[in-house]
């Protein structure tokens, strides 16, 4: 469906004016629709993944095979969400050697051409698509818990990782996430 501002009133949560195809590290959080706990449970502060949760790790680890220019980093699968750090390593077309956009020709696009660069949104979309397909197959073939409508919320949260200290803090956050987990209950 094509975005129509008259019909779709969703506010963007992205950093305005930032090119998410620029090389760098990005911390992403993707939540299940309705915060359904589909990927496991936390027992005594330890995440115990279901086969669906194990599938999530496998798909995450395979992302670089599907996208040259993508490296994956630390991740954690939680019962109702996923955190991970994605590194985009290939500069956008039209960028200078440090990955910054060529402001004369637009971020990540050759002059007058269609987008040819990989963006964070492309990688997250691919991850969501691959996990949805694998989960649907698991429901049919292995009796996994059916998901109501869609697995994932339509959007995702991201944070630009600015330096190694921030990356280290985010890695610690992910490692400690199961110990802090409290499922969201919908009334």
BALOBA-1460 file (C-alpha; in Angstrom, 3 decimals):
// residues 187
<rec num="1" residu="x" x="0.000" y="0.000" z="0.000"/>
<rec num="2" residu="x" x="1.311" y="3.419" z="-0.939"/>
<rec num="3" residu="x" x="1.543" y="6.003" z="1.843"/>
<rec num="4" residu="x" x="-1.238" y="8.557" z="1.615"/>
<rec num="5" residu="x" x="-1.012" y="11.366" z="4.209"/>
<rec num="6" residu="x" x="-4.777" y="11.892" z="4.001"/>
<rec num="7" residu="x" x="-5.406" y="8.291" z="5.115"/>
<rec num="8" residu="x" x="-2.300" y="7.478" z="7.141"/>
<rec num="9" residu="x" x="-1.601" y="9.730" z="10.085"/>
<rec num="10" residu="x" x="1.305" y="7.836" z="11.600"/>
<rec num="11" residu="x" x="4.088" y="10.071" z="12.858"/>
<rec num="12" residu="x" x="7.614" y="9.015" z="11.923"/>
<rec num="13" residu="x" x="9.816" y="8.070" z="14.857"/>
<rec num="14" residu="x" x="13.008" y="8.313" z="12.784"/>
<rec num="15" residu="x" x="15.558" y="11.081" z="13.224"/>
<rec num="16" residu="x" x="14.412" y="13.705" z="10.740"/>
<rec num="17" residu="x" x="16.910" y="14.340" z="7.951"/>
<rec num="18" residu="x" x="19.147" y="11.383" z="8.855"/>
<rec num="19" residu="x" x="20.113" y="8.914" z="6.117"/>
<rec num="20" residu="x" x="19.721" y="5.421" z="7.564"/>
<rec num="21" residu="x" x="21.890" y="4.004" z="4.769"/>
<rec num="22" residu="x" x="25.002" y="5.654" z="6.226"/>
<rec num="23" residu="x" x="27.636" y="3.220" z="7.461"/>
<rec num="24" residu="x" x="27.494" y="2.711" z="11.181"/>
<rec num="25" residu="x" x="25.900" y="0.737" z="13.978"/>
<rec num="26" residu="x" x="22.218" y="0.785" z="14.837"/>
<rec num="27" residu="x" x="20.454" y="-0.678" z="17.871"/>
<rec num="28" residu="x" x="16.995" y="-1.956" z="16.936"/>
<rec num="29" residu="x" x="14.019" y="-3.140" z="18.942"/>
<rec num="30" residu="x" x="11.176" y="-4.975" z="17.236"/>
<rec num="31" residu="x" x="8.025" y="-5.864" z="19.208"/>
<rec num="32" residu="x" x="5.351" y="-8.433" z="18.540"/>
<rec num="33" residu="x" x="1.873" y="-7.239" z="17.654"/>
<rec num="34" residu="x" x="-0.085" y="-6.865" z="20.879"/>
<rec num="35" residu="x" x="3.103" y="-7.798" z="22.789"/>
<rec num="36" residu="x" x="2.185" y="-11.481" z="22.359"/>
<rec num="37" residu="x" x="4.739" y="-13.753" z="24.051"/>
<rec num="38" residu="x" x="5.556" y="-16.040" z="21.119"/>
<rec num="39" residu="x" x="9.291" y="-16.669" z="21.425"/>
<rec num="40" residu="x" x="9.784" y="-18.177" z="24.863"/>
<rec num="41" residu="x" x="9.545" y="-17.358" z="28.519"/>
<rec num="42" residu="x" x="11.782" y="-15.875" z="31.167"/>
<rec num="43" residu="x" x="12.366" y="-18.186" z="34.122"/>
<rec num="44" residu="x" x="14.381" y="-16.902" z="37.085"/>
<rec num="45" residu="x" x="15.865" y="-14.146" z="34.934"/>
<rec num="46" residu="x" x="16.908" y="-16.480" z="32.089"/>
<rec num="47" residu="x" x="15.296" y="-16.464" z="28.653"/>
<rec num="48" residu="x" x="14.168" y="-19.959" z="27.639"/>
<rec num="49" residu="x" x="13.426" y="-19.757" z="23.906"/>
<rec num="50" residu="x" x="10.823" y="-21.850" z="22.157"/>
<rec num="51" residu="x" x="11.744" y="-23.316" z="18.775"/>
<rec num="52" residu="x" x="10.326" y="-20.054" z="17.372"/>
<rec num="53" residu="x" x="12.761" y="-18.096" z="19.552"/>
<rec num="54" residu="x" x="15.626" y="-20.271" z="18.325"/>
<rec num="55" residu="x" x="14.496" y="-19.583" z="14.752"/>
<rec num="56" residu="x" x="14.812" y="-15.849" z="15.452"/>
<rec num="57" residu="x" x="18.507" y="-16.267" z="16.321"/>
<rec num="58" residu="x" x="19.090" y="-18.353" z="13.200"/>
<rec num="59" residu="x" x="17.473" y="-15.743" z="10.927"/>
<rec num="60" residu="x" x="19.477" y="-12.979" z="12.647"/>
<rec num="61" residu="x" x="22.725" y="-14.854" z="12.072"/>
<rec num="62" residu="x" x="21.861" y="-15.390" z="8.383"/>
<rec num="63" residu="x" x="21.259" y="-11.696" z="7.606"/>
<rec num="64" residu="x" x="24.836" y="-11.078" z="6.352"/>
<rec num="65" residu="x" x="24.355" y="-13.908" z="3.830"/>
<rec num="66" residu="x" x="21.361" y="-12.083" z="2.358"/>
<rec num="67" residu="x" x="22.855" y="-8.615" z="2.579"/>
<rec num="68" residu="x" x="26.527" y="-8.013" z="1.819"/>
<rec num="69" residu="x" x="27.444" y="-4.858" z="3.678"/>
<rec num="70" residu="x" x="25.566" y="-5.941" z="6.803"/>
<rec num="71" residu="x" x="27.215" y="-7.290" z="9.911"/>
<rec num="72" residu="x" x="25.281" y="-8.419" z="12.943"/>
<rec num="73" residu="x" x="26.316" y="-7.955" z="16.527"/>
<rec num="74" residu="x" x="24.925" y="-8.867" z="19.923"/>
<rec num="75" residu="x" x="21.216" y="-9.663" z="20.061"/>
<rec num="76" residu="x" x="18.639" y="-10.981" z="22.496"/>
<rec num="77" residu="x" x="15.362" y="-12.728" z="21.783"/>
<rec num="78" residu="x" x="12.726" y="-11.980" z="24.404"/>
<rec num="79" residu="x" x="9.237" y="-13.494" z="24.728"/>
<rec num="80" residu="x" x="7.576" y="-10.520" z="23.022"/>
<rec num="81" residu="x" x="10.378" y="-8.521" z="21.422"/>
<rec num="82" residu="x" x="13.825" y="-8.621" z="19.881"/>
<rec num="83" residu="x" x="16.879" y="-6.398" z="20.359"/>
<rec num="84" residu="x" x="19.971" y="-6.393" z="18.176"/>
<rec num="85" residu="x" x="22.784" y="-4.249" z="16.815"/>
<rec num="86" residu="x" x="23.168" y="-4.032" z="13.046"/>
<rec num="87" residu="x" x="26.297" y="-2.630" z="11.400"/>
<rec num="88" residu="x" x="25.956" y="-1.226" z="7.891"/>
<rec num="89" residu="x" x="29.443" y="-1.464" z="6.426"/>
<rec num="90" residu="x" x="28.956" y="-0.446" z="2.799"/>
<rec num="91" residu="x" x="28.667" y="3.297" z="2.182"/>
<rec num="92" residu="x" x="25.615" y="4.453" z="0.243"/>
<rec num="93" residu="x" x="26.045" y="5.116" z="-3.458"/>
<rec num="94" residu="x" x="27.089" y="8.739" z="-3.804"/>
<rec num="95" residu="x" x="28.696" y="8.869" z="-0.343"/>
<rec num="96" residu="x" x="32.179" y="10.022" z="0.480"/>
<rec num="97" residu="x" x="34.699" y="7.394" z="1.706"/>
<rec num="98" residu="x" x="33.575" y="7.808" z="5.334"/>
<rec num="99" residu="x" x="29.972" y="6.951" z="4.443"/>
<rec num="100" residu="x" x="28.562" y="10.459" z="4.593"/>
<rec num="101" residu="x" x="26.073" y="11.331" z="1.851"/>
<rec num="102" residu="x" x="27.078" y="13.430" z="-1.124"/>
<rec num="103" residu="x" x="24.835" y="16.422" z="-0.485"/>
<rec num="104" residu="x" x="24.988" y="17.444" z="-4.138"/>
<rec num="105" residu="x" x="23.213" y="14.298" z="-5.304"/>
<rec num="106" residu="x" x="21.094" y="13.306" z="-2.305"/>
<rec num="107" residu="x" x="21.685" y="10.751" z="0.396"/>
<rec num="108" residu="x" x="22.305" y="7.256" z="-0.875"/>
<rec num="109" residu="x" x="20.999" y="7.819" z="-4.403"/>
<rec num="110" residu="x" x="22.820" y="8.407" z="-7.660"/>
<rec num="111" residu="x" x="21.777" y="11.582" z="-9.411"/>
<rec num="112" residu="x" x="18.358" y="11.064" z="-10.967"/>
<rec num="113" residu="x" x="18.281" y="7.366" z="-10.080"/>
<rec num="114" residu="x" x="16.346" y="5.075" z="-7.832"/>
<rec num="115" residu="x" x="17.696" y="4.093" z="-4.407"/>
<rec num="116" residu="x" x="20.562" y="1.647" z="-4.795"/>
<rec num="117" residu="x" x="21.788" y="1.494" z="-1.207"/>
<rec num="118" residu="x" x="20.865" y="-0.747" z="1.631"/>
<rec num="119" residu="x" x="19.224" y="1.074" z="4.515"/>
<rec num="120" residu="x" x="18.495" y="0.055" z="8.077"/>
<rec num="121" residu="x" x="14.812" y="-0.104" z="7.152"/>
<rec num="122" residu="x" x="15.594" y="-2.601" z="4.370"/>
<rec num="123" residu="x" x="17.425" y="-4.898" z="6.784"/>
<rec num="124" residu="x" x="14.728" y="-4.704" z="9.468"/>
<rec num="125" residu="x" x="12.038" y="-5.332" z="6.853"/>
<rec num="126" residu="x" x="13.917" y="-8.380" z="5.595"/>
<rec num="127" residu="x" x="14.346" y="-9.714" z="9.145"/>
<rec num="128" residu="x" x="10.645" y="-9.252" z="9.898"/>
<rec num="129" residu="x" x="9.635" y="-10.889" z="6.595"/>
<rec num="130" residu="x" x="11.952" y="-13.868" z="7.018"/>
<rec num="131" residu="x" x="10.896" y="-14.494" z="10.627"/>
<rec num="132" residu="x" x="7.203" y="-14.148" z="9.775"/>
<rec num="133" residu="x" x="7.538" y="-16.686" z="6.962"/>
<rec num="134" residu="x" x="9.523" y="-19.110" z="9.138"/>
<rec num="135" residu="x" x="7.050" y="-18.707" z="12.004"/>
<rec num="136" residu="x" x="4.053" y="-19.354" z="9.725"/>
<rec num="137" residu="x" x="5.813" y="-22.499" z="8.478"/>
<rec num="138" residu="x" x="6.412" y="-23.546" z="12.098"/>
<rec num="139" residu="x" x="2.712" y="-23.101" z="12.889"/>
<rec num="140" residu="x" x="1.731" y="-25.328" z="9.958"/>
<rec num="141" residu="x" x="4.444" y="-27.971" z="10.253"/>
<rec num="142" residu="x" x="5.318" y="-28.061" z="13.959"/>
<rec num="143" residu="x" x="2.255" y="-26.785" z="15.797"/>
<rec num="144" residu="x" x="3.786" y="-23.532" z="17.046"/>
<rec num="145" residu="x" x="1.340" y="-21.155" z="18.706"/>
<rec num="146" residu="x" x="-0.610" y="-19.377" z="15.966"/>
<rec num="147" residu="x" x="-0.168" y="-15.622" z="15.930"/>
<rec num="148" residu="x" x="-3.179" y="-13.330" z="15.834"/>
<rec num="149" residu="x" x="-3.077" y="-11.443" z="12.516"/>
<rec num="150" residu="x" x="0.557" y="-10.308" z="12.275"/>
<rec num="151" residu="x" x="3.604" y="-11.235" z="14.300"/>
<rec num="152" residu="x" x="5.267" y="-7.832" z="14.329"/>
<rec num="153" residu="x" x="4.150" y="-4.310" z="15.063"/>
<rec num="154" residu="x" x="4.346" y="-2.286" z="11.878"/>
<rec num="155" residu="x" x="7.189" y="-0.085" z="13.090"/>
<rec num="156" residu="x" x="10.390" y="-0.612" z="15.042"/>
<rec num="157" residu="x" x="12.577" y="1.432" z="17.361"/>
<rec num="158" residu="x" x="16.136" y="2.322" z="16.492"/>
<rec num="159" residu="x" x="19.026" y="4.127" z="18.055"/>
<rec num="160" residu="x" x="22.142" y="5.263" z="16.253"/>
<rec num="161" residu="x" x="25.146" y="3.820" z="18.110"/>
<rec num="162" residu="x" x="27.585" y="6.708" z="18.225"/>
<rec num="163" residu="x" x="30.677" y="5.149" z="19.818"/>
<rec num="164" residu="x" x="32.139" y="2.043" z="21.451"/>
<rec num="165" residu="x" x="31.105" y="3.119" z="24.957"/>
<rec num="166" residu="x" x="27.487" y="3.360" z="23.844"/>
<rec num="167" residu="x" x="27.749" y="-0.017" z="22.076"/>
<rec num="168" residu="x" x="29.136" y="-1.591" z="25.264"/>
<rec num="169" residu="x" x="26.286" y="-0.129" z="27.334"/>
<rec num="170" residu="x" x="23.705" y="-1.427" z="24.847"/>
<rec num="171" residu="x" x="25.291" y="-4.893" z="24.868"/>
<rec num="172" residu="x" x="25.086" y="-4.940" z="28.675"/>
<rec num="173" residu="x" x="21.456" y="-3.820" z="28.448"/>
<rec num="174" residu="x" x="20.660" y="-6.740" z="26.124"/>
<rec num="175" residu="x" x="22.508" y="-9.305" z="28.250"/>
<rec num="176" residu="x" x="20.672" y="-8.072" z="31.359"/>
<rec num="177" residu="x" x="17.283" y="-7.767" z="29.616"/>
<rec num="178" residu="x" x="15.889" y="-11.160" z="30.692"/>
<rec num="179" residu="x" x="16.531" y="-10.383" z="34.368"/>
<rec num="180" residu="x" x="14.425" y="-7.196" z="34.026"/>
<rec num="181" residu="x" x="11.661" y="-8.679" z="31.888"/>
<rec num="182" residu="x" x="8.053" y="-8.241" z="32.945"/>
<rec num="183" residu="x" x="5.490" y="-9.063" z="30.272"/>
<rec num="184" residu="x" x="3.063" y="-6.317" z="29.342"/>
<rec num="185" residu="x" x="-0.465" y="-7.411" z="30.069"/>
<rec num="186" residu="x" x="-3.245" y="-6.005" z="27.961"/>
<rec num="187" residu="x" x="-6.461" y="-5.242" z="29.884"/>
